[in-house]
Amino acid sequence: MDNQLQERRRFVRTPVSVIGSLTADGRTESCSVLDFSQGGAKVLASEQFAEQQPITLKIDGFGEFLCELVWQNDQHYGLCFRDPEQLSSDSAGANPMTHNIVGLDPF
């Protein structure tokens, strides 16, 4: 990743491999969550979504997250959580939810 982009991010992204779903405009599609942070996620989905569109990301066992689609590249989508504070962090600044997702084996 280019250093400028890394410097702009408020939260460290953690690579993950979990199955989730995206809901927008009344339709729900499955997706693969590829990375996750307190501020957002990168997902892979076969369906097309419009940028700036409100989307709900659901990860079974972890919750639902209101997001905005901020970028797309082919079937990869960057999601920004509308309320990053909904994910609590411990005193060291690490996100317990991220640690739980990293340890999950969805297959």
Secondary structure, DSSP 8 states (H G I E B T S, - for coil): --HHHHHH-SS--EEEEEEEEEEETTEEEEEEEEEE-SSEEEEE-SS---TT-EEEEEETTTEEEEEEEEEEETTEEEEEES-GGGS---TTS--HHHHHHHH----
